[in-house]
Amino acid sequence: MPLYHKLGNIPPKRHIIFRKPNGDLYYEQLFGTIGFDGMSTNSYHEHRPTQVKEIRKQYSVAPKIAKSNNIQSYRLRGFQVNPENDFLESRKIVLTNSDCHIVLAAPKKSTADYFYKNTDSDEMIFIHKGSGKLRTMLGNIDFKYGDYLIVPRGIIYKIDFDTEDNRLFIVESHRPIYTPKRYRNWFGQLLEHSPFCERDIRRPHELETYDEKGEFLIKVKKKDEIFDMIYATHPFDVVGYDGYNYPYAFSIHDFEPLTGRIHQPPPVHQTFETDAFVVCSFVPRLYDYHPEAIPAPYNHSNIDSDEVLYYVDGDFMSRNDIEAGHISLHPAGIPHGPHPGAVERSIGKKDTQELAVMVDTFKPLMVTEEAMKIADDTYYQSWLE
Protein backbone atom coordinates (compact mmCIF):
# COMPACT_ATOMS: atom_id res chain seq x y z
CA MET A 1 0.00 0.00 0.00
CA PRO A 2 1.82 3.18 -1.11
CA LEU A 3 1.12 5.26 2.01
CA TYR A 4 3.86 7.01 3.97
CA HIS A 5 4.16 5.96 7.60
CA LYS A 6 6.50 6.90 10.45
CA LEU A 7 6.83 5.31 13.88
CA GLY A 8 9.34 5.82 16.69
CA ASN A 9 12.44 8.00 16.56
CA ILE A 10 14.36 8.76 13.37
CA PRO A 11 17.00 11.34 12.37
CA PRO A 12 16.08 14.38 10.23
CA LYS A 13 17.74 12.93 7.10
CA ARG A 14 18.52 9.49 5.72
CA HIS A 15 22.03 8.06 5.91
CA ILE A 16 23.38 10.54 8.48
CA ILE A 17 24.76 10.13 12.01
CA PHE A 18 22.09 9.02 14.51
CA ARG A 19 23.38 8.42 18.02
CA LYS A 20 22.00 6.72 21.09
CA PRO A 21 21.84 8.63 24.39
CA ASN A 22 25.20 7.06 25.35
CA GLY A 23 26.84 8.32 22.15
CA ASP A 24 26.95 5.01 20.26
CA LEU A 25 25.48 4.82 16.77
CA TYR A 26 22.12 3.33 15.85
CA TYR A 27 22.35 1.05 12.80
CA GLU A 28 20.33 1.98 9.74
CA GLN A 29 18.75 -0.61 7.42
CA LEU A 30 17.06 -0.01 4.08
CA PHE A 31 14.23 -2.54 3.92
CA GLY A 32 13.24 -2.41 0.25
CA THR A 33 11.68 -4.30 -2.63
CA ILE A 34 12.35 -4.70 -6.36
CA GLY A 35 16.00 -3.75 -5.94
CA PHE A 36 16.12 -0.04 -5.14
CA ASP A 37 13.09 0.72 -7.32
CA GLY A 38 10.15 -0.51 -5.22
CA MET A 39 8.64 0.48 -1.90
CA SER A 40 11.08 0.74 0.98
CA THR A 41 11.43 1.63 4.62
CA ASN A 42 14.44 2.98 6.52
CA SER A 43 14.67 1.44 9.98
CA TYR A 44 17.10 2.20 12.82
CA HIS A 45 18.33 -0.61 15.09
CA GLU A 46 19.96 -0.95 18.48
CA HIS A 47 22.32 -3.57 17.00
CA ARG A 48 23.57 -4.55 13.57
CA PRO A 49 20.72 -6.52 11.93
CA THR A 50 23.28 -8.78 10.21
CA GLN A 51 24.46 -10.91 13.13
CA VAL A 52 23.74 -14.60 12.46
CA LYS A 53 25.28 -17.02 14.97
CA GLU A 54 24.24 -20.36 13.54
CA ILE A 55 22.08 -22.15 10.95
CA ARG A 56 20.87 -25.24 12.77
CA LYS A 57 18.72 -27.12 10.27
CA GLN A 58 16.95 -26.90 6.94
CA TYR A 59 13.79 -28.78 6.00
CA SER A 60 11.18 -28.79 3.25
CA VAL A 61 7.64 -27.47 3.59
CA ALA A 62 6.90 -27.79 -0.13
CA PRO A 63 3.38 -28.97 -0.97
CA LYS A 64 2.84 -32.50 -2.21
CA ILE A 65 0.90 -32.39 -5.46
CA ALA A 66 -2.05 -34.74 -6.02
CA LYS A 67 -3.21 -33.31 -9.38
CA SER A 68 -0.78 -31.19 -11.37
CA ASN A 69 -3.08 -30.68 -14.37
CA ASN A 70 -6.63 -30.25 -13.11
CA ILE A 71 -9.89 -29.45 -14.87
CA GLN A 72 -12.27 -30.74 -12.18
CA SER A 73 -14.28 -28.39 -10.00
CA TYR A 74 -13.85 -29.11 -6.29
CA ARG A 75 -15.38 -28.13 -3.00
CA LEU A 76 -12.97 -28.23 -0.07
CA ARG A 77 -14.38 -28.39 3.45
CA GLY A 78 -11.95 -26.00 5.09
CA PHE A 79 -13.07 -26.46 8.68
CA GLN A 80 -12.09 -30.14 8.41
CA VAL A 81 -8.45 -29.05 8.61
CA ASN A 82 -7.48 -30.15 12.10
CA PRO A 83 -6.27 -27.53 14.59
CA GLU A 84 -2.60 -27.76 15.52
CA ASN A 85 -0.67 -26.03 18.27
CA ASP A 86 2.16 -24.63 16.15
CA PHE A 87 1.47 -21.71 13.79
CA LEU A 88 3.72 -22.93 10.97
CA GLU A 89 2.80 -26.60 11.28
CA SER A 90 -0.89 -25.68 11.15
CA ARG A 91 -0.51 -24.12 7.68
CA LYS A 92 -1.75 -26.54 4.99
CA ILE A 93 -1.22 -25.61 1.34
CA VAL A 94 -4.31 -26.79 -0.55
CA LEU A 95 -3.80 -25.11 -3.96
CA THR A 96 -0.62 -23.87 -5.58
CA ASN A 97 1.11 -22.66 -8.72
CA SER A 98 4.40 -20.92 -9.49
CA ASP A 99 2.97 -17.57 -8.34
CA CYS A 100 1.24 -18.37 -5.06
CA HIS A 101 0.25 -20.86 -2.38
CA ILE A 102 -3.32 -20.91 -1.07
CA VAL A 103 -3.27 -22.07 2.54
CA LEU A 104 -5.69 -23.05 5.30
CA ALA A 105 -4.60 -22.92 8.94
CA ALA A 106 -6.11 -23.55 12.36
CA PRO A 107 -3.36 -22.64 14.85
CA LYS A 108 -4.15 -23.01 18.53
CA LYS A 109 -1.09 -21.42 20.11
CA SER A 110 0.77 -18.16 19.72
CA THR A 111 4.32 -18.20 18.34
CA ALA A 112 6.19 -18.20 21.63
CA ASP A 113 9.51 -19.92 20.86
CA TYR A 114 10.50 -18.42 17.52
CA PHE A 115 10.11 -15.56 15.07
CA TYR A 116 9.10 -16.11 11.43
CA LYS A 117 10.26 -14.54 8.18
CA ASN A 118 8.95 -15.45 4.73
CA THR A 119 11.55 -14.39 2.17
CA ASP A 120 9.66 -16.01 -0.73
CA SER A 121 6.35 -14.23 -0.51
CA ASP A 122 4.14 -11.42 0.60
CA GLU A 123 1.47 -12.93 2.87
CA MET A 124 -2.22 -12.09 2.93
CA ILE A 125 -3.65 -13.58 6.12
CA PHE A 126 -7.45 -13.42 6.32
CA ILE A 127 -8.83 -13.85 9.85
CA HIS A 128 -11.94 -16.02 9.66
CA LYS A 129 -11.99 -16.93 13.34
CA GLY A 130 -9.97 -15.48 16.19
CA SER A 131 -8.43 -12.27 17.39
CA GLY A 132 -5.09 -11.17 18.71
CA LYS A 133 -1.99 -9.19 17.84
CA LEU A 134 0.39 -9.35 14.89
CA ARG A 135 3.80 -8.42 16.33
CA THR A 136 6.48 -7.38 13.85
CA MET A 137 9.88 -5.72 13.71
CA LEU A 138 8.09 -2.60 12.41
CA GLY A 139 5.37 -2.49 15.06
CA ASN A 140 2.20 -4.27 16.10
CA ILE A 141 -1.33 -4.50 14.71
CA ASP A 142 -4.38 -5.76 16.60
CA PHE A 143 -6.59 -8.07 14.52
CA LYS A 144 -10.02 -9.65 14.69
CA TYR A 145 -12.62 -11.49 12.60
CA GLY A 146 -12.74 -10.21 9.03
CA ASP A 147 -9.31 -8.61 8.91
CA TYR A 148 -6.87 -8.96 6.07
CA LEU A 149 -3.29 -8.77 7.34
CA ILE A 150 -0.83 -7.86 4.58
CA VAL A 151 2.71 -8.84 5.55
CA PRO A 152 5.39 -7.91 2.99
CA ARG A 153 8.12 -10.46 2.31
CA GLY A 154 11.07 -10.23 4.67
CA ILE A 155 9.08 -8.89 7.64
CA ILE A 156 10.06 -10.71 10.84
CA TYR A 157 6.96 -11.41 12.90
CA LYS A 158 5.19 -13.30 15.63
CA ILE A 159 1.44 -13.78 15.95
CA ASP A 160 -0.39 -13.85 19.29
CA PHE A 161 -3.90 -15.29 19.54
CA ASP A 162 -6.40 -14.51 22.29
CA THR A 163 -7.93 -18.02 22.27
CA GLU A 164 -7.29 -21.44 20.70
CA ASP A 165 -10.22 -21.15 18.25
CA ASN A 166 -8.57 -19.68 15.15
CA ARG A 167 -9.20 -20.18 11.43
CA LEU A 168 -7.04 -18.48 8.80
CA PHE A 169 -7.22 -18.28 5.00
CA ILE A 170 -3.76 -17.37 3.71
CA VAL A 171 -2.34 -16.51 0.31
CA GLU A 172 1.44 -16.56 -0.03
CA SER A 173 2.25 -14.46 -3.08
CA HIS A 174 5.57 -14.62 -4.90
CA ARG A 175 4.55 -11.30 -6.48
CA PRO A 176 4.08 -8.06 -4.48
CA ILE A 177 0.52 -7.46 -3.22
CA TYR A 178 -0.87 -3.99 -3.94
CA THR A 179 -4.18 -2.17 -3.91
CA PRO A 180 -5.70 -2.01 -7.43
CA LYS A 181 -4.15 0.59 -9.73
CA ARG A 182 -7.52 1.80 -10.97
CA TYR A 183 -8.44 2.90 -7.43
CA ARG A 184 -5.43 5.27 -7.24
CA ASN A 185 -4.43 8.52 -8.92
CA TRP A 186 -0.90 9.18 -10.20
CA PHE A 187 0.12 10.34 -6.70
CA GLY A 188 -1.01 7.03 -5.15
CA GLN A 189 -4.05 8.50 -3.38
CA LEU A 190 -7.18 6.36 -3.37
CA LEU A 191 -9.81 7.94 -5.60
CA GLU A 192 -13.45 8.76 -4.83
CA HIS A 193 -14.76 5.67 -6.63
CA SER A 194 -12.56 3.33 -4.60
CA PRO A 195 -14.54 0.98 -2.31
CA PHE A 196 -12.19 1.88 0.55
CA CYS A 197 -9.90 4.77 1.47
CA GLU A 198 -6.77 5.50 3.48
CA ARG A 199 -8.82 5.89 6.67
CA ASP A 200 -9.63 2.18 6.48
CA ILE A 201 -5.97 1.11 6.41
CA ARG A 202 -4.67 0.22 9.88
CA ARG A 203 -0.92 0.68 10.14
CA PRO A 204 1.42 -0.54 12.94
CA HIS A 205 0.64 1.50 16.04
CA GLU A 206 3.06 0.31 18.73
CA LEU A 207 6.75 -0.40 18.40
CA GLU A 208 8.37 -3.04 20.62
CA THR A 209 12.06 -2.24 21.04
CA TYR A 210 14.37 -4.75 22.75
CA ASP A 211 18.05 -4.04 23.38
CA GLU A 212 18.99 -7.68 23.98
CA LYS A 213 21.81 -10.03 23.01
CA GLY A 214 21.60 -13.81 23.16
CA GLU A 215 20.22 -16.54 20.91
CA PHE A 216 17.01 -15.82 19.03
CA LEU A 217 15.46 -18.43 16.73
CA ILE A 218 14.11 -17.09 13.45
CA LYS A 219 12.47 -19.56 11.11
CA VAL A 220 13.21 -18.27 7.63
CA LYS A 221 11.30 -19.57 4.61
CA LYS A 222 13.13 -19.62 1.28
CA LYS A 223 12.15 -21.64 -1.81
CA ASP A 224 9.68 -23.74 0.20
CA GLU A 225 12.23 -24.70 2.83
CA ILE A 226 12.53 -23.53 6.43
CA PHE A 227 15.93 -22.57 7.79
CA ASP A 228 16.33 -22.43 11.58
CA MET A 229 18.64 -19.44 12.01
CA ILE A 230 20.01 -18.20 15.33
CA TYR A 231 20.42 -14.43 15.52
CA ALA A 232 22.74 -12.84 18.07
CA THR A 233 20.37 -9.98 18.92
CA HIS A 234 16.63 -9.58 19.37
CA PRO A 235 15.03 -8.96 15.94
CA PHE A 236 12.62 -6.43 17.46
CA ASP A 237 15.32 -3.84 18.17
CA VAL A 238 14.00 -1.06 15.90
CA VAL A 239 13.78 2.35 17.59
CA GLY A 240 12.11 4.04 14.64
CA TYR A 241 11.44 3.89 10.91
CA ASP A 242 9.71 5.66 8.06
CA GLY A 243 8.72 4.75 4.53
CA TYR A 244 6.20 2.79 2.51
CA ASN A 245 7.08 -0.87 3.11
CA TYR A 246 5.43 -2.22 6.27
CA PRO A 247 2.59 -4.56 7.32
CA TYR A 248 -0.96 -3.27 7.52
CA ALA A 249 -4.53 -4.44 8.15
CA PHE A 250 -7.76 -3.87 6.29
CA SER A 251 -11.13 -5.23 7.40
CA ILE A 252 -13.44 -6.86 4.90
CA HIS A 253 -16.24 -5.12 6.84
CA ASP A 254 -14.83 -1.76 5.67
CA PHE A 255 -15.16 -2.67 1.98
CA GLU A 256 -17.97 -0.56 0.51
CA PRO A 257 -19.72 -2.54 -2.25
CA LEU A 258 -20.29 -1.09 -5.71
CA THR A 259 -23.74 -1.96 -7.08
CA GLY A 260 -25.79 -1.23 -10.21
CA ARG A 261 -29.14 -1.66 -11.95
CA ILE A 262 -28.06 -5.01 -13.37
CA HIS A 263 -25.58 -7.62 -12.17
CA GLN A 264 -22.06 -6.25 -11.85
CA PRO A 265 -18.98 -8.29 -12.87
CA PRO A 266 -16.52 -9.62 -10.26
CA PRO A 267 -13.93 -6.81 -10.73
CA VAL A 268 -16.20 -4.42 -8.80
CA HIS A 269 -15.36 -6.51 -5.73
CA GLN A 270 -11.59 -6.31 -6.24
CA THR A 271 -9.59 -5.54 -3.09
CA PHE A 272 -5.95 -6.44 -3.88
CA GLU A 273 -3.96 -7.26 -6.98
CA THR A 274 -0.67 -8.67 -8.17
CA ASP A 275 0.45 -9.24 -11.75
CA ALA A 276 -0.38 -12.94 -11.23
CA PHE A 277 -3.76 -12.95 -9.41
CA VAL A 278 -6.45 -10.71 -7.92
CA VAL A 279 -8.32 -10.84 -4.60
CA CYS A 280 -11.98 -9.80 -4.31
CA SER A 281 -14.25 -9.26 -1.29
CA PHE A 282 -17.92 -10.21 -1.56
CA VAL A 283 -19.74 -8.36 1.23
CA PRO A 284 -23.35 -7.72 2.28
CA ARG A 285 -24.89 -5.42 -0.33
CA LEU A 286 -28.09 -4.36 -2.09
CA TYR A 287 -28.97 -6.39 -5.14
CA ASP A 288 -29.42 -4.97 -8.63
CA TYR A 289 -32.36 -2.60 -8.89
CA HIS A 290 -33.51 -2.89 -12.51
CA PRO A 291 -37.15 -4.06 -12.28
CA GLU A 292 -36.32 -7.21 -14.25
CA ALA A 293 -32.81 -7.80 -12.92
CA ILE A 294 -31.55 -11.29 -12.12
CA PRO A 295 -29.36 -10.86 -9.01
CA ALA A 296 -27.66 -14.25 -9.38
CA PRO A 297 -24.45 -14.20 -11.44
CA TYR A 298 -24.68 -15.28 -15.06
CA ASN A 299 -22.86 -18.37 -16.32
CA HIS A 300 -19.35 -17.53 -17.45
CA SER A 301 -16.39 -19.40 -18.84
CA ASN A 302 -13.13 -19.60 -16.96
CA ILE A 303 -10.86 -19.52 -19.98
CA ASP A 304 -7.94 -17.51 -18.60
CA SER A 305 -8.03 -18.05 -14.85
CA ASP A 306 -8.80 -20.44 -12.01
CA GLU A 307 -11.42 -19.10 -9.59
CA VAL A 308 -11.15 -19.86 -5.87
CA LEU A 309 -13.93 -18.70 -3.56
CA TYR A 310 -13.52 -18.95 0.21
CA TYR A 311 -16.89 -18.75 1.96
CA VAL A 312 -16.80 -16.79 5.20
CA ASP A 313 -20.33 -16.17 6.42
CA GLY A 314 -23.94 -15.50 5.42
CA ASP A 315 -26.20 -16.90 2.70
CA PHE A 316 -24.33 -17.86 -0.48
CA MET A 317 -27.19 -17.34 -2.91
CA SER A 318 -25.47 -18.73 -6.03
CA ARG A 319 -24.53 -22.06 -4.43
CA ASN A 320 -26.35 -25.04 -2.95
CA ASP A 321 -25.01 -26.87 0.11
CA ILE A 322 -22.19 -24.42 0.86
CA GLU A 323 -21.11 -23.62 4.43
CA ALA A 324 -18.70 -21.26 6.12
CA GLY A 325 -15.12 -22.42 5.66
CA HIS A 326 -15.77 -24.16 2.35
CA ILE A 327 -13.64 -23.41 -0.71
CA SER A 328 -14.88 -23.80 -4.27
CA LEU A 329 -12.36 -24.27 -7.07
CA HIS A 330 -13.60 -23.61 -10.60
CA PRO A 331 -10.64 -24.25 -12.91
CA ALA A 332 -9.86 -22.60 -16.22
CA GLY A 333 -11.15 -24.26 -19.35
CA ILE A 334 -14.78 -24.91 -18.37
CA PRO A 335 -17.83 -22.67 -17.73
CA HIS A 336 -19.41 -22.32 -14.33
CA GLY A 337 -22.32 -20.46 -12.83
CA PRO A 338 -25.14 -20.64 -10.29
CA HIS A 339 -26.33 -24.02 -9.08
CA PRO A 340 -29.72 -25.26 -10.32
CA GLY A 341 -32.50 -23.23 -8.71
CA ALA A 342 -30.23 -20.36 -7.62
CA VAL A 343 -31.26 -18.05 -10.46
CA GLU A 344 -34.94 -18.57 -9.74
CA ARG A 345 -34.45 -18.07 -5.99
CA SER A 346 -32.63 -14.79 -6.53
CA ILE A 347 -35.35 -13.04 -8.54
CA GLY A 348 -37.09 -10.40 -6.46
CA LYS A 349 -34.54 -10.50 -3.62
CA LYS A 350 -33.43 -7.08 -2.40
CA ASP A 351 -30.07 -7.81 -0.77
CA THR A 352 -27.56 -10.46 0.23
CA GLN A 353 -25.69 -11.00 3.47
CA GLU A 354 -22.95 -13.16 1.95
CA LEU A 355 -19.32 -12.70 2.97
CA ALA A 356 -16.58 -14.36 0.91
CA VAL A 357 -13.02 -13.91 -0.36
CA MET A 358 -12.21 -14.72 -3.99
CA VAL A 359 -8.79 -15.38 -5.52
CA ASP A 360 -8.55 -15.51 -9.32
CA THR A 361 -5.20 -16.77 -10.58
CA PHE A 362 -3.91 -16.29 -14.12
CA LYS A 363 -2.01 -19.58 -14.08
CA PRO A 364 -3.65 -22.95 -13.37
CA LEU A 365 -3.64 -24.17 -9.80
CA MET A 366 -2.40 -27.59 -8.78
CA VAL A 367 -4.38 -29.54 -6.19
CA THR A 368 -2.37 -30.83 -3.25
CA GLU A 369 -2.63 -33.97 -1.15
CA GLU A 370 -3.78 -31.80 1.77
CA ALA A 371 -6.67 -30.56 -0.39
CA MET A 372 -7.74 -34.08 -1.34
CA LYS A 373 -8.12 -34.95 2.35
CA ILE A 374 -10.99 -32.43 2.61
CA ALA A 375 -12.29 -32.53 -0.97
CA ASP A 376 -15.81 -33.32 -2.18
CA ASP A 377 -14.98 -35.42 -5.23
CA THR A 378 -18.55 -35.20 -6.60
CA TYR A 379 -18.87 -31.39 -6.49
CA TYR A 380 -18.24 -31.08 -10.25
CA GLN A 381 -21.55 -32.95 -10.83
CA SER A 382 -23.60 -30.55 -8.68
CA TRP A 383 -24.87 -28.61 -11.73
CA LEU A 384 -26.73 -31.65 -13.08
CA GLU A 385 -30.51 -31.27 -13.02
N, C-alpha and C positions, 0 to 999 in steps of 0.2 A: 504494500500500500504506500504510494509515494506521498507521505505526510511527515513533515519535519517534527522531530520529538527530541526533547532534552530532559535528562534526569540526573540528579546529583551535581557534583562540582566538576567544572571543566575550566581550562585556561581560556583567555580571551581570543587566542588564535590557535590554529592547528600547528603541530610540529614545532612548538616552542617549549622552553623550560617550564616545567610545572612541578613544584616542590611540595613535599610533605611538610607538616609543621616542624619536624625535626631537621629539615634541610635536605633530606634525601629526595631523589627524583621519583615521581610516579612514572609508570611505564605505559606508553601509548601503544594502542593496537588499532590498525585499520581493519575493520571487519566488513569486507566487501564482496560483491558478486560480479560475475561476468568480467573477470579481470579487474581493471580499474575503470570500467565503463558503466557498471550497473549501480544499484543502490548500495550505500555503504554507511557505516557508523564508525565514529572514532570513540574508542573507549580508553579509559585510564585506570591502570591496575596498581595495586599495592606491590605486586611482584611481577617478574617477567612471566608472561603467559606461555613460555616456551619450554618450561622445565618438566621433562618426562623422565621419571626414574626407571621405569621398567615396563616392558610389554609381556604380560604373563601368559596369555593364551589367545588363540584365534580359532573361531568356529563358525560354521555356516548356519545361516538362517534363511537360505534361499528356499523359495516355495517348491514343492514337488508337484509337477504338472500331471494331471489326469487326462486332460483333453487339450492338445496344443492347437488343433484346428477345429473349431466348434461352430456349428450352425444351429444348435438346439437351444430353444428358450428354456430357461430354468427359473424355478423359484427356490430360494435358499431361506431356510428358517433360522434367522440369525440368532434368536434367543436360545437356540439349542447348542450354541457354543458354550462350553462349560466354563464357569468362572475359575480363575487361577489366581493364586496369591501374587505372583510376580508380574509387574507391568509388562516387561518385554516378553516373557513366556506366554502371557495371555493373548498376545497379538497373533491372529491367524489370518494369513493371506489367503483370500478366497478367489480372487481374480487378478490377473496380472498381464502386462505386456512390457515392451521395452521402455515405455514412458512412465509407468506408474504401477504401484501395488494398491489394491483395494483390500482393506483389512477390517476384520471384526475383532473386538476385544472386550473381555469382561474381567478387568483386574479387580482384585479384592483389597490389596494392600497398597499403601503409598510406597514410593521408591525411597527407602530408608538407607540402604547400604551402598548405593552407587549413584553417579550422575550419568546422563545419557546424551550422546551427540550423534545425530544422523548426518553424515557428510555426503550421502548419496542424494538426499531428497529434501525438499520442503515438505512439511507435514501439515495436513488439514485434519484436525481432530474434532469430530462432531460429538457433542455430549448428548447422548440419548437418555441416559440415566446417570444420576450422580451430581455431586457438586464438590468444590474444593478449591485448590490454589495451584496454578501453574507457576513454578519457581524457576527463574532463569538467571543467567549471568547478567542480563540487562534489565532485571526487575521482575516483579511478580504481577500476576493477573488472577483475580478471582473468577471462577467459572461456575455455571449451573446448567440445568436442562435447557437445551436448545442453542447452546453456544457453539460457534465455530471458533476453534483456536488455530491460528495460522502461525506456524513455527518455521522460520526460514532455516535452510540447511546450515549446519555448523553451530547453531545455538546449543549451548550446554544447558540441560534442564533437569529438573525433578518434577514429579507431579504428586500432589498430596490430595487424597480423597477424604471426605467427611465420614463416609460409611463404606461398607463392603459391597453395596448394591450399585454397581457401575456398569454401563454399557456404552461402548464407543464405536463409532463408524469412522474409519481413518482412511485417508488417501495419502500415500507417499508418492510425491511427484518428482521425477527426475528433471522436470522443467520448472522454472520459477512460477509461483502462483501470484497472480495480480488481480485487481479489480478490472472489470471489462473496460476496454479502451473507449467504447462509445459512450460510457457514462462520464468521461472526463474531458475537460477542455485542454488546450495545449499547455496550460500551466500545471495540469494535474489535478485541478479542483473538480470535485464531483458536480455535475450539472443539475439543473432543475428537474430534468426528466428521469434522473437516476432514482431507483427504488430505495436508496439509502443515501445518507450523507455523512460527512466527517464527524458529526455529533454522535453517530451510532458506533463509531470505532472506539474500542476501549484499549488504550495503550497501557504498558507497564506503569504501575503507580507507586510501587515501593521497591527500593533498592537494598538488597541484603549485601553488606560488605564485610568480608571476613579477612582479617590479616593473620593467616594461619599457615604454618609449615607442617609437613608430615607426609602421610601417604593417603591419597585420595583416588578412589577407583572411578574411572570414567569409561563407560562402555561406549565404544566408538563404532558406528556402523559404516562400512565401506564395501561397496560391490557385494552386498548381500552376505557379508561376514561381520561378526562382532569381534573387536579387538579389546581385550581387557588391558587398559593402560593405567599406570600408576603415575599421577602427577605429584610433584613435590610441594605444591601450594594449593590452597583452596581455590577452586575455579570461580567461586563467587567473591572475587576480590576487587570488583570494579567500584570505583568511587564516583564515577560520573561518565556520561557519554552524550553524544548528540549525533543526529543523522536520520537516515530513512530506513535502515535495515534493522528491524527488531520484531519480536512477536507481538501479535495483537489479537483481540477477540471481537467477534461480531455475532449478535444473536439473531437466529432465524426469525424470532418474534419481532425484530425491528425491520424486517424486509417488508416494504410497502408494495402490495401487488398492483400490477398494471392490468387493467381490464378493458373490454371493448364491447361493442354491440353484438359481434359474433366471436366465435372461439378464437383466441389468440394463440400463436405458435409458441413452442417451448422457449425460444430465446427471450421472451419477455420476463421469464423467471430467472434469468442468468444472474449469478452472484459472484462467481470467480471465473478466471480463465487462465489457461496456459496456451502454448502453441501446439499442444498435443491433446487436450481435452477441455471441457467446460463443466462447471458445476452450477446447478440451478436449485432454487428453493421454491417448493410448492407450499403455499401458506393459505390459511383461511381467507376467502375472498368472495365478493359478489360474482355471480355468474353473468354470462352475456345477457344483454338487455334488449336485443332485437326481438320483436314479438314472436318470431318463428325460429329463434335461435335453438340450436342443439348444443347444450353445454358440454356434453361428453366429447372428448377428442376424436377427430376423424382418423380413420385408418391411414397409416403412412408407412412407407418402405424405408427400412434401415439399409441404405445402400452404402453409405460412406462411414457409418459409425456404429459402435456397439452402445446400447442404452442400458444403463444400470439405474434402477430406482430403489432407494432405501426408504421404506415406509416407517414413519415416526409415530404418527398419532392421527386420530380422527377417522372419518369415513372416506375410504378410497373408492370414489364413485365409478371409476372406469374398470375396476377389477372385482372379481368374485373370489371369495374365500382368501382374502389377504388380511394379515394381522400386523400389528406393530412389530418391528424387528425383522420383517421379511425383506428379502431382496429379490427383485425380478431382473433377469438378464434377457434382453431381446437383442440378439446378435445381428450384425450386418449381413445383408444378403437376402433377408426375408421381410415381408410386411408384418406389422402388428397393429393392434388397435384395441378398442374396448372389448371386454368379454361379452358374450351373448346376453342380451337383456339390459346392458348398461346404458346404451343409447336411449332406449325407451324409458328407463327409470329416470334419466336426467332431464327429460323434457318437462318444462314447467317449474323446475327447481330454481330457487332464487340465490342460493349460496352454497358453499362447501366449507367444511371444517377440516379438510385434509391437511396433513403436514408431512412433507417428504423431501428427501434430498436426491437429486438426480446427477449422475456423472455420465456424460457422453464422451467416449474416447474415439479418436480418429484412426487408431489402429485396433485390430481385433484383440479381444481379451482371451487369454488362456484360462481354463478352469482347473483349479488345483484339487489335490486330494482332500484338503481341508474342506473345500466347498462340497465335494461329493458326499461327505459325511452328513451334511445337513440339507441335501438337495432333494427336491420333489422331481423325480425322473419322468413323471407324467404331465408336468405343467404344460409342455408344448402342445398337448392335445386338448387344452381347456377351452379352445375356441370352437370346438366341434359342437354342432347343434343336435 
